[in-house]
Amino acid sequence: MTRRLRVKDDRLAAVLAGDAFLLFDGAMGTQLQARGLAAGELPELLCLSDPDKISSIHAAYVEAGADVVTTNTFGANAAKLGDAATVEQVFSAAIACAKASGAPYVAADLGPTGQLLAPLGTCSFDEAYGLFAEQVRAADAAGADLFIIETMADLAEAKAAVLAAKENSDLPIFCTMTFAEDGRTFLGTTPEVASITLSALGVDALGINCSLGPAALVPLVKRMAPFASCPVMVQANAGLPRVEDGRTVYDITPEAYVASVAEMLDSGVTIVGGCCGTSPDYTAAERRLLDGWNEGSVLKSFVTRAMKRARGKLAAAEAPITVASAQEYVALEMGQVGVIGERINPTGKKRLKEALRTGELDYVMGEAIRQASSGAQILDVNAGLPEIDERAMMLRLCSELSGVTTLPLQIDSADPAVIEAAVRSYPGKALINSCNGKQEVLDAVLPLAARYGCAIVGLTLDEQGIPKDASGRLAIARRIVEAAEKLGIPRCDIAIDCLTMACSTDQTAPRAILDGISLVKRELPGVRTVLGVSNISFGLPFRPLVNATFLAAAFAAGLDLAIMNPNDQRMMDVVNSWRVLSGEDVSAQTYVAEYANRSDATAIASPKSSRGCGRFAS
């Protein structure tokens, strides 16, 4: 959902549009240590006890050329401050110190809470949100110009902070994650996943801070930038710290630092600064780099070129549909097909219903693991039984599934309250199943997808039911797409379900469904199609044969995402062979690896790597 931002001036607006560079300051901690910060002392309290010291550090960065100074509030949340001071007192003093430096912009710094979120720790998502919301309100009241949510390693915690900023202020939000040498955060998030999730949440800039030296961050930036729909920023360390004569030192010089920053600029980064170990000398070197880049009116043409690449400004018909868990993402380009596992949905599944009623979730987790190993790329999750607390069970399922699989989830419920509870705390970009053409449903579900950065499934039914013909289905699809786009949901995040009806009761249904898929793909370019396949064979003998034949026909009509049982070998054979026929499986490499030694006698064996095509897992 498009936010109405309170932007200080035209220059900052240009930065947010990708038409100008922005230079942040460098480290606060190492500057304070050089000025005698004692071990164990809370640096944030110096804003109250020694404001001149803090202001002098800010002023040094401004003198070196920084556009933005970051408040000394990294750990200024209620849990860390305790009884030493209130959040309001610290932020008021910290922003006053920053403004005294004369900086064009003051960024209110929000660091991690210092607690692990559940299920790894005891801090709940709502508790983390509350800590961040208190900081946001204090910073806004004290006169900050923007928020910098930084050094995040837990995507769920980052999401809590972003939502707190969005829901309690209208200032711009910048958010950066921190990665280890393996290219993941300590909870396994990759640059691609972070970029997909934070972009979908609607941050105004995203990127990387702390982590490593700038040279080591260049490849991570190149992985992050193609999935970003906003400016990309980087604030690297001055290398990895080491202790020398009792002092913590960093070994990357300002000159070496900016050489790597130049590579980042060439990859589409437009906001830079420094983190641990950097000083005003590094800021001055970055200022010279940016000013040199501006010479000869190079900036506008460069940024236009870079942002086209980095912000993913693709034509609607070209953009991939993306979903993500905290560790893994799926990005389906147009022409690629994906598999959504249907087995965690109680409809028609007696054993699953019993497991949900009794809370025996080992069975459910086993279903998730089997689907993942058989080729599912996304897992449908439905807890809709009238005799259980659907909201509580959905939250429990989402939490426990994250412990056994890294696949992204499709949150499946007819209750908007259940959907919101699940997607609000989901650490990634979920797919919501589903919305439809009924006005009350459009009004209830689409805002959730927009607010929480989700992709959406739209069912072609409305107050009059399911249309008999393809044109009726298209009319409802168009209504859903238009309503979604008004809320800022891009077409690539919309998948239309033309709804499978049993051919045993109406043999005209398959043709209407297939024609509906073709019409949607032709008349609504960029929109994806999704279909629950197995209903087609209801009431017929030997259902797997009918299902597989219909799936092949649906792919030919333009189906992008099949909701199906990936444990059904016949169905996965259709998926794998279609990927060869469509050209998705380049040179049939995946197909040959799986089927070269297979014969009819071994046809029941499950393929082990069928998830590879059309899936860019990290």
C-alpha positions as semicolon CSV with decimal commas, in nm:
position;residue;x (nm);y (nm);z (nm)
1;M;0,000;0,000;0,000
2;T;0,145;0,335;-0,105
3;R;0,247;0,541;0,197
4;R;0,218;0,916;0,222
5;L;0,565;1,015;0,332
6;R;0,668;1,324;0,522
7;V;0,989;1,412;0,339
8;K;1,198;1,702;0,462
9;D;1,292;1,858;0,128
10;D;1,321;1,805;-0,246
11;R;1,672;1,672;-0,221
12;L;1,570;1,387;0,009
13;A;1,277;1,320;-0,221
14;A;1,524;1,289;-0,509
15;V;1,729;1,042;-0,307
16;L;1,423;0,827;-0,239
17;A;1,340;0,836;-0,611
18;G;1,691;0,721;-0,698
19;D;1,787;1,051;-0,859
20;A;2,059;1,154;-0,613
21;F;2,328;1,011;-0,390
22;L;2,322;1,033;-0,010
23;L;2,617;1,009;0,228
24;F;2,569;0,882;0,583
25;D;2,822;0,929;0,861
26;G;3,051;0,660;1,005
27;A;3,093;0,477;1,333
28;M;2,983;0,621;1,665
29;G;3,112;0,345;1,895
30;T;3,478;0,357;1,792
31;Q;3,474;0,737;1,814
32;L;3,340;0,717;2,169
33;Q;3,596;0,453;2,263
34;A;3,870;0,684;2,137
35;R;3,726;0,950;2,367
36;G;3,733;0,728;2,675
37;L;3,407;0,529;2,675
38;A;3,437;0,286;2,965
39;A;3,372;-0,085;2,925
40;G;3,009;-0,166;3,005
41;E;2,902;0,197;2,989
42;L;2,581;0,260;2,793
43;P;2,688;0,497;2,514
44;E;2,331;0,618;2,463
45;L;2,327;0,777;2,810
46;L;2,606;1,013;2,705
47;C;2,342;1,204;2,510
48;L;2,214;1,309;2,852
49;S;2,534;1,325;3,058
50;D;2,781;1,461;2,800
51;P;2,589;1,599;2,501
52;D;2,884;1,811;2,384
53;K;3,092;1,499;2,328
54;I;2,820;1,345;2,111
55;S;2,761;1,669;1,921
56;S;3,132;1,705;1,849
57;I;3,139;1,359;1,688
58;H;2,839;1,446;1,472
59;A;2,998;1,778;1,377
60;A;3,320;1,607;1,269
61;Y;3,125;1,388;1,028
62;V;2,935;1,688;0,893
63;E;3,261;1,874;0,841
64;A;3,390;1,570;0,651
65;G;3,093;1,590;0,415
66;A;2,820;1,368;0,560
67;D;2,466;1,449;0,454
68;V;2,314;1,240;0,733
69;V;2,416;1,197;1,094
70;T;2,284;0,897;1,285
71;T;2,162;0,947;1,639
72;N;2,343;0,781;1,927
73;T;2,041;0,561;2,000
74;F;2,142;0,217;1,865
75;G;2,052;0,044;2,192
76;A;1,806;0,297;2,330
77;N;1,509;0,068;2,384
78;A;1,324;0,016;2,710
79;A;1,464;-0,334;2,763
80;K;1,825;-0,215;2,744
81;L;1,785;0,119;2,920
82;G;1,602;-0,025;3,219
83;D;1,566;0,236;3,490
84;A;1,862;0,445;3,371
85;A;1,648;0,673;3,154
86;T;1,331;0,670;2,952
87;V;1,326;0,613;2,578
88;E;1,174;0,959;2,530
89;Q;1,452;1,126;2,729
90;V;1,730;0,956;2,535
91;F;1,582;1,020;2,190
92;S;1,504;1,381;2,270
93;A;1,860;1,442;2,384
94;A;2,015;1,238;2,103
95;I;1,826;1,421;1,829
96;A;1,915;1,754;1,986
97;C;2,283;1,652;1,976
98;A;2,251;1,555;1,612
99;K;2,074;1,874;1,511
100;A;2,342;2,081;1,683
101;S;2,592;1,951;1,427
102;G;2,420;2,135;1,143
103;A;2,366;1,816;0,942
104;P;2,113;1,839;0,659
105;Y;1,939;1,525;0,787
106;V;1,909;1,340;1,117
107;A;1,846;0,966;1,108
108;A;1,698;0,809;1,420
109;D;1,893;0,490;1,481
110;L;1,702;0,174;1,577
111;G;1,920;-0,127;1,651
112;P;1,816;-0,481;1,748
113;T;1,630;-0,529;2,074
114;G;1,909;-0,746;2,214
115;Q;1,670;-1,039;2,258
116;L;1,605;-1,346;2,046
117;L;1,255;-1,366;1,908
118;A;1,046;-1,681;1,951
119;P;1,075;-1,967;1,875
120;L;1,452;-1,937;1,932
121;G;1,409;-1,699;2,224
122;T;1,145;-1,576;2,465
123;C;1,068;-1,238;2,310
124;S;0,747;-1,244;2,106
125;F;0,699;-1,058;1,778
126;D;0,445;-0,828;1,947
127;E;0,685;-0,751;2,233
128;A;0,960;-0,658;1,987
129;Y;0,712;-0,445;1,796
130;G;0,621;-0,264;2,117
131;L;0,985;-0,180;2,193
132;F;1,038;-0,040;1,844
133;A;0,709;0,149;1,839
134;E;0,805;0,333;2,158
135;Q;1,134;0,439;1,996
136;V;0,962;0,546;1,675
137;R;0,713;0,768;1,855
138;A;0,989;0,926;2,063
139;A;1,211;0,994;1,761
140;D;0,929;1,142;1,556
141;A;0,823;1,370;1,839
142;A;1,183;1,487;1,886
143;G;1,221;1,590;1,522
144;A;1,402;1,312;1,335
145;D;1,402;1,330;0,954
146;L;1,409;0,956;0,885
147;F;1,464;0,617;1,049
148;I;1,762;0,388;1,001
149;I;1,684;0,035;1,121
150;E;2,026;-0,126;1,117
151;T;2,240;-0,430;1,196
152;M;1,944;-0,665;1,174
153;A;2,019;-1,038;1,158
154;D;1,668;-1,170;1,225
155;L;1,425;-1,096;0,943
156;A;1,129;-1,126;1,182
157;E;1,282;-0,861;1,409
158;A;1,351;-0,637;1,111
159;K;0,988;-0,677;1,005
160;A;0,869;-0,585;1,355
161;A;1,081;-0,269;1,342
162;V;0,963;-0,174;0,992
163;L;0,598;-0,222;1,084
164;A;0,648;-0,019;1,401
165;A;0,792;0,265;1,194
166;K;0,520;0,244;0,926
167;E;0,234;0,231;1,175
168;N;0,356;0,500;1,415
169;S;0,514;0,756;1,183
170;D;0,514;0,879;0,825
171;L;0,889;0,944;0,803
172;P;1,107;0,758;0,549
173;I;1,233;0,415;0,659
174;F;1,579;0,281;0,575
175;C;1,659;-0,076;0,681
176;T;1,985;-0,270;0,662
177;M;2,075;-0,629;0,746
178;T;2,410;-0,769;0,856
179;F;2,563;-1,079;0,693
180;A;2,841;-1,320;0,781
181;E;3,117;-1,445;0,553
182;D;2,891;-1,722;0,419
183;G;2,654;-1,459;0,280
184;R;2,377;-1,525;0,533
185;T;2,267;-1,365;0,856
186;F;2,313;-1,580;1,165
187;L;1,952;-1,699;1,119
188;G;2,011;-1,791;0,757
189;T;1,863;-1,498;0,563
190;T;2,031;-1,427;0,229
191;P;2,068;-1,090;0,053
192;E;1,803;-1,193;-0,200
193;V;1,550;-1,289;0,068
194;A;1,615;-0,968;0,261
195;S;1,572;-0,759;-0,052
196;I;1,249;-0,934;-0,157
197;T;1,094;-0,911;0,189
198;L;1,194;-0,555;0,275
199;S;1,097;-0,428;-0,071
200;A;0,756;-0,589;-0,036
201;L;0,713;-0,427;0,307
202;G;0,762;-0,089;0,143
203;V;1,083;0,040;0,302
204;D;1,226;0,350;0,135
205;A;1,581;0,218;0,119
206;L;1,733;-0,120;0,203
207;G;2,078;-0,266;0,218
208;I;2,368;-0,393;0,425
209;N;2,560;-0,253;0,718
210;C;2,833;-0,371;0,955
211;S;2,908;-0,732;0,858
212;L;3,246;-0,727;0,684
213;G;3,483;-0,499;0,499
214;P;3,352;-0,326;0,186
215;A;3,525;-0,556;-0,063
216;A;3,354;-0,860;0,090
217;L;3,015;-0,688;0,063
218;V;3,038;-0,615;-0,309
219;P;2,918;-0,963;-0,419
220;L;2,638;-0,950;-0,161
221;V;2,525;-0,614;-0,297
222;K;2,518;-0,758;-0,648
223;R;2,289;-1,035;-0,524
224;M;2,062;-0,795;-0,336
225;A;2,021;-0,515;-0,590
226;P;1,822;-0,696;-0,864
227;F;1,538;-0,768;-0,618
228;A;1,521;-0,418;-0,466
229;S;1,233;-0,188;-0,555
230;C;1,390;0,106;-0,370
231;P;1,737;0,261;-0,339
232;V;2,012;0,032;-0,207
233;M;2,248;0,145;0,068
234;V;2,569;0,006;0,219
235;Q;2,760;0,099;0,533
236;A;3,051;-0,143;0,566
237;N;3,304;-0,192;0,843
238;A;3,662;-0,081;0,798
239;G;3,752;-0,449;0,781
240;L;3,742;-0,707;1,057
241;P;3,858;-0,583;1,399
242;R;4,168;-0,707;1,579
243;V;4,319;-0,618;1,914
244;E;4,658;-0,448;1,910
245;D;4,825;-0,318;2,227
246;G;4,490;-0,342;2,403
247;R;4,315;-0,139;2,135
248;T;4,064;-0,252;1,876
249;V;4,195;-0,158;1,532
250;Y;4,072;-0,197;1,175
251;D;4,312;-0,247;0,885
252;I;4,133;-0,110;0,578
253;T;4,242;0,242;0,487
254;P;4,001;0,509;0,365
255;E;4,151;0,481;0,016
256;A;4,096;0,106;-0,001
257;Y;3,751;0,152;0,147
258;V;3,630;0,391;-0,122
259;A;3,774;0,173;-0,398
260;S;3,524;-0,092;-0,296
261;V;3,250;0,166;-0,251
262;A;3,304;0,264;-0,616
263;E;3,230;-0,097;-0,715
264;M;2,910;-0,079;-0,513
265;L;2,804;0,238;-0,692
266;D;2,855;0,059;-1,021
267;S;2,622;-0,216;-0,894
268;G;2,342;0,032;-0,827
269;V;2,408;0,150;-0,471
270;T;2,314;0,516;-0,423
271;I;2,335;0,556;-0,043
272;V;2,668;0,496;0,132
273;G;2,837;0,558;0,464
274;G;3,044;0,371;0,719
275;C;3,003;0,137;1,013
276;C;3,243;-0,009;1,271
277;G;3,594;0,132;1,253
278;T;3,517;0,411;1,010
279;S;3,592;0,771;1,106
280;P;3,548;1,115;0,951
281;D;3,850;1,036;0,730
282;Y;3,646;0,764;0,561
283;T;3,350;0,999;0,523
284;A;3,572;1,260;0,361
285;A;3,706;1,001;0,117
286;E;3,352;0,895;0,027
287;R;3,254;1,260;-0,019
288;R;3,535;1,307;-0,269
289;L;3,428;0,991;-0,451
290;L;3,066;1,104;-0,481
291;D;3,158;1,457;-0,579
292;G;3,388;1,321;-0,846
293;W;3,110;1,100;-0,971
294;N;2,893;1,411;-1,001
295;E;3,140;1,593;-1,227
296;G;3,029;1,659;-1,583
297;S;2,661;1,596;-1,497
298;V;2,734;1,223;-1,477
299;L;2,507;1,167;-1,179
300;K;2,168;1,181;-1,344
301;S;2,252;0,949;-1,631
302;F;2,438;0,711;-1,400
303;V;2,162;0,689;-1,143
304;T;1,898;0,646;-1,411
305;R;2,095;0,356;-1,552
306;A;2,180;0,204;-1,215
307;M;1,835;0,235;-1,069
308;K;1,676;0,073;-1,372
309;R;1,892;-0,226;-1,293
310;A;1,889;-0,214;-0,914
311;R;1,525;-0,129;-0,853
312;G;1,393;-0,390;-1,095
313;K;1,201;-0,141;-1,308
314;L;1,091;-0,412;-1,550
315;A;0,788;-0,407;-1,773
316;A;0,486;-0,564;-1,604
317;A;0,503;-0,864;-1,835
318;E;0,866;-0,933;-1,743
319;A;0,882;-0,906;-1,364
320;P;0,904;-1,238;-1,174
321;I;0,660;-1,340;-0,905
322;T;0,855;-1,371;-0,581
323;V;0,781;-1,526;-0,243
324;A;1,019;-1,601;0,039
325;S;1,065;-1,763;0,376
326;A;1,332;-1,631;0,611
327;Q;1,596;-1,845;0,437
328;E;1,479;-1,926;0,084
329;Y;1,306;-1,760;-0,205
330;V;1,119;-1,854;-0,520
331;A;1,137;-1,622;-0,819
332;L;0,940;-1,747;-1,116
333;E;1,011;-1,565;-1,439
334;M;0,739;-1,553;-1,701
335;G;0,730;-1,894;-1,870
336;Q;0,852;-2,087;-1,567
337;V;0,619;-2,311;-1,370
338;G;0,603;-2,373;-0,996
339;V;0,460;-2,633;-0,760
340;I;0,258;-2,546;-0,448
341;G;0,222;-2,846;-0,218
342;E;-0,142;-2,908;-0,122
343;R;-0,102;-3,167;0,154
344;I;-0,136;-2,935;0,457
345;N;-0,500;-2,860;0,389
346;P;-0,761;-3,063;0,579
347;T;-1,017;-3,069;0,296
348;G;-1,074;-3,435;0,216
349;K;-0,788;-3,553;0,437
350;K;-0,912;-3,752;0,736
351;R;-0,567;-3,813;0,886
352;L;-0,472;-3,445;0,870
353;K;-0,801;-3,339;1,026
354;E;-0,736;-3,568;1,320
355;A;-0,382;-3,435;1,361
356;L;-0,510;-3,076;1,372
357;R;-0,784;-3,161;1,619
358;T;-0,546;-3,338;1,858
359;G;-0,251;-3,105;1,806
360;E;-0,042;-3,397;1,679
361;L;0,176;-3,183;1,458
362;D;0,451;-3,439;1,400
363;Y;0,230;-3,581;1,125
364;V;0,188;-3,235;0,971
365;M;0,561;-3,169;0,984
366;G;0,619;-3,503;0,814
367;E;0,384;-3,400;0,534
368;A;0,584;-3,078;0,491
369;I;0,916;-3,264;0,473
370;R;0,782;-3,516;0,222
371;Q;0,647;-3,244;-0,004
372;A;0,973;-3,051;0,009
373;S;1,177;-3,358;-0,082
374;S;0,938;-3,444;-0,367
375;G;0,960;-3,111;-0,544
376;A;0,727;-2,856;-0,383
377;Q;0,853;-2,499;-0,397
378;I;0,581;-2,341;-0,181
379;L;0,367;-2,506;0,088
380;D;-0,004;-2,434;0,124
381;V;-0,100;-2,412;0,494
382;N;-0,465;-2,434;0,597
383;A;-0,598;-2,489;0,950
384;G;-0,965;-2,436;0,871
385;L;-1,162;-2,674;1,090
386;P;-1,473;-2,535;1,263
387;E;-1,406;-2,721;1,589
388;I;-1,057;-2,576;1,652
389;D;-0,912;-2,230;1,712
390;E;-0,801;-2,166;1,355
391;R;-0,598;-1,854;1,438
392;A;-0,397;-2,022;1,714
393;M;-0,338;-2,333;1,505
394;M;-0,230;-2,133;1,200
395;L;0,025;-1,941;1,407
396;R;0,153;-2,263;1,558
397;L;0,179;-2,430;1,219
398;C;0,370;-2,139;1,068
399;S;0,613;-2,135;1,360
400;E;0,678;-2,509;1,367
401;L;0,700;-2,543;0,990
402;S;0,987;-2,294;0,991
403;G;1,180;-2,546;1,202
404;V;1,150;-2,832;0,954
405;T;1,149;-2,666;0,611
406;T;1,279;-2,349;0,452
407;L;1,009;-2,341;0,182
408;P;0,795;-2,026;0,159
409;L;0,436;-2,059;0,278
410;Q;0,099;-1,994;0,118
411;I;-0,132;-1,878;0,398
412;D;-0,469;-2,032;0,317
413;S;-0,781;-1,920;0,505
414;A;-1,128;-1,781;0,445
415;D;-1,096;-1,567;0,760
416;P;-0,916;-1,232;0,712
417;A;-0,832;-1,221;1,084
418;V;-0,647;-1,552;1,056
419;I;-0,463;-1,433;0,745
420;E;-0,354;-1,111;0,914
421;A;-0,233;-1,288;1,228
422;A;-0,018;-1,520;1,018
423;V;0,131;-1,279;0,764
424;R;0,200;-1,001;1,014
425;S;0,471;-1,198;1,193
426;Y;0,572;-1,422;0,901
427;P;0,948;-1,374;0,849
428;G;0,943;-1,343;0,473
429;K;0,710;-1,265;0,185
430;A;0,409;-1,496;0,200
431;L;0,151;-1,585;-0,064
432;I;-0,207;-1,528;0,056
433;N;-0,472;-1,775;-0,057
434;S;-0,709;-1,619;-0,116
435;C;-0,911;-1,322;-0,230
436;N;-1,206;-1,320;-0,473
437;G;-1,431;-1,080;-0,662
438;K;-1,679;-1,022;-0,380
439;Q;-1,652;-0,660;-0,273
440;E;-1,644;-0,740;0,098
441;V;-1,357;-0,983;0,040
442;L;-1,165;-0,738;-0,179
443;D;-1,202;-0,477;0,094
444;A;-1,088;-0,719;0,367
445;V;-0,804;-0,915;0,208
446;L;-0,627;-0,695;-0,047
447;P;-0,528;-0,431;0,213
448;L;-0,360;-0,709;0,413
449;A;-0,150;-0,812;0,115
450;A;-0,054;-0,450;0,054
451;R;0,019;-0,372;0,419
452;Y;0,232;-0,677;0,491
453;G;0,399;-0,715;0,154
454;C;0,243;-1,040;0,030
455;A;0,163;-1,190;-0,306
456;I;-0,204;-1,274;-0,353
457;V;-0,419;-1,546;-0,510
458;G;-0,741;-1,416;-0,665
459;L;-1,031;-1,659;-0,716
460;T;-1,264;-1,599;-1,010
461;L;-1,588;-1,600;-0,815
462;D;-1,809;-1,320;-0,689
463;E;-2,152;-1,258;-0,542
464;Q;-2,307;-1,450;-0,834
465;G;-2,082;-1,751;-0,788
466;I;-1,837;-1,901;-1,039
467;P;-1,902;-1,800;-1,401
468;K;-1,964;-2,083;-1,645
469;D;-1,751;-1,937;-1,922
470;A;-1,399;-1,804;-1,961
471;S;-1,504;-1,444;-2,029
472;G;-1,692;-1,431;-1,699
473;R;-1,384;-1,553;-1,515
474;L;-1,172;-1,291;-1,693
475;A;-1,412;-1,013;-1,588
476;I;-1,373;-1,107;-1,221
477;A;-0,996;-1,141;-1,260
478;R;-0,980;-0,793;-1,409
479;R;-1,179;-0,654;-1,115
480;I;-0,939;-0,816;-0,866
481;V;-0,631;-0,690;-1,050
482;E;-0,763;-0,334;-1,075
483;A;-0,849;-0,328;-0,704
484;A;-0,506;-0,466;-0,614
485;E;-0,318;-0,217;-0,829
486;K;-0,503;0,072;-0,665
487;L;-0,344;-0,041;-0,338
488;G;0,002;-0,060;-0,491
489;I;0,016;-0,438;-0,538
490;P;0,206;-0,502;-0,863
491;R;0,072;-0,741;-1,124
492;C;0,362;-0,976;-1,078
493;D;0,239;-1,037;-0,722
494;I;-0,110;-1,140;-0,835
495;A;-0,197;-1,499;-0,930
496;I;-0,546;-1,563;-1,068
497;D;-0,718;-1,895;-0,997
498;C;-0,977;-1,982;-1,264
499;L;-1,111;-2,249;-1,027
500;T;-1,114;-2,617;-1,110
501;M;-1,456;-2,782;-1,123
502;A;-1,515;-3,157;-1,147
503;C;-1,551;-3,273;-1,506
504;S;-1,761;-3,571;-1,391
505;T;-2,053;-3,336;-1,332
506;D;-1,984;-3,089;-1,614
507;Q;-1,767;-3,186;-1,909
508;T;-1,770;-2,828;-2,036
509;A;-1,583;-2,717;-1,723
510;P;-1,228;-2,815;-1,831
511;R;-1,253;-2,614;-2,154
512;A;-1,385;-2,309;-1,968
513;I;-1,103;-2,333;-1,714
514;L;-0,831;-2,368;-1,977
515;D;-0,974;-2,088;-2,188
516;G;-0,994;-1,874;-1,875
517;I;-0,624;-1,927;-1,807
518;S;-0,537;-1,831;-2,164
519;L;-0,756;-1,519;-2,150
520;V;-0,602;-1,402;-1,822
521;K;-0,250;-1,443;-1,958
522;R;-0,336;-1,259;-2,281
523;E;-0,558;-0,980;-2,147
524;L;-0,380;-0,912;-1,816
525;P;-0,009;-0,916;-1,902
526;G;0,218;-0,968;-1,604
527;V;-0,048;-1,144;-1,397
528;R;0,023;-1,506;-1,306
529;T;-0,219;-1,798;-1,299
530;V;-0,264;-2,064;-1,032
531;L;-0,488;-2,370;-1,018
532;G;-0,580;-2,643;-0,773
533;V;-0,556;-2,935;-1,012
534;S;-0,697;-3,243;-0,842
535;N;-1,063;-3,132;-0,822
536;I;-1,094;-3,197;-1,195
537;S;-1,107;-3,575;-1,141
538;F;-1,348;-3,585;-0,849
539;G;-1,594;-3,873;-0,894
540;L;-1,388;-4,055;-1,159
541;P;-1,187;-4,378;-1,132
542;F;-0,806;-4,373;-1,160
543;R;-0,792;-4,003;-1,076
544;P;-0,411;-3,960;-1,110
545;L;-0,434;-4,015;-1,486
546;V;-0,702;-3,748;-1,530
547;N;-0,515;-3,507;-1,303
548;A;-0,188;-3,548;-1,492
549;T;-0,352;-3,504;-1,830
550;F;-0,534;-3,192;-1,714
551;L;-0,214;-3,049;-1,563
552;A;-0,034;-3,084;-1,896
553;A;-0,324;-2,911;-2,073
554;A;-0,322;-2,632;-1,812
555;F;0,051;-2,572;-1,860
556;A;-0,008;-2,546;-2,233
557;A;-0,284;-2,291;-2,168
558;G;-0,046;-2,076;-1,960
559;L;-0,067;-2,206;-1,603
560;D;0,217;-2,075;-1,385
561;L;0,157;-2,231;-1,042
562;A;0,002;-2,572;-0,981
563;I;-0,146;-2,648;-0,639
564;M;-0,099;-3,025;-0,633
565;N;0,035;-3,325;-0,449
566;P;0,409;-3,333;-0,523
567;N;0,426;-3,685;-0,378
568;D;0,228;-3,806;-0,681
569;Q;0,498;-3,928;-0,917
570;R;0,280;-3,903;-1,226
571;M;0,212;-3,534;-1,154
572;M;0,579;-3,454;-1,098
573;D;0,663;-3,633;-1,423
574;V;0,435;-3,388;-1,602
575;V;0,602;-3,093;-1,429
576;N;0,954;-3,211;-1,512
577;S;0,878;-3,299;-1,872
578;W;0,692;-2,970;-1,925
579;R;0,999;-2,779;-1,806
580;V;1,192;-2,948;-2,086
581;L;0,929;-2,879;-2,351
582;S;0,893;-2,514;-2,248
583;G;1,267;-2,453;-2,247
584;E;1,279;-2,377;-1,876
585;D;1,503;-2,676;-1,809
586;V;1,791;-2,556;-2,025
587;S;1,943;-2,838;-2,230
588;A;1,716;-3,073;-2,030
589;Q;1,993;-3,099;-1,771
590;T;1,766;-3,156;-1,471
591;Y;1,544;-3,397;-1,660
592;V;1,835;-3,606;-1,785
593;A;1,991;-3,621;-1,438
594;E;1,667;-3,758;-1,294
595;Y;1,540;-3,982;-1,567
596;A;1,842;-4,113;-1,759
597;N;1,843;-4,441;-1,568
598;R;1,472;-4,470;-1,509
599;S;1,249;-4,733;-1,666
600;D;0,884;-4,825;-1,624
601;A;0,992;-5,069;-1,357
602;T;1,130;-4,786;-1,145
603;A;0,866;-4,528;-1,235
604;I;0,739;-4,503;-0,878
605;A;1,066;-4,356;-0,752
606;S;1,041;-3,991;-0,656
607;P;1,274;-3,748;-0,836
608;K;1,520;-3,591;-0,597
609;S;1,605;-3,266;-0,768
610;S;1,288;-3,164;-0,947
611;R;1,277;-2,847;-0,740
612;G;1,569;-2,703;-0,932
613;C;1,397;-2,549;-1,234
614;G;1,230;-2,215;-1,191
615;R;1,358;-2,185;-0,837
616;F;1,643;-1,969;-0,720
617;A;1,704;-2,093;-0,368
618;S;1,996;-1,955;-0,176
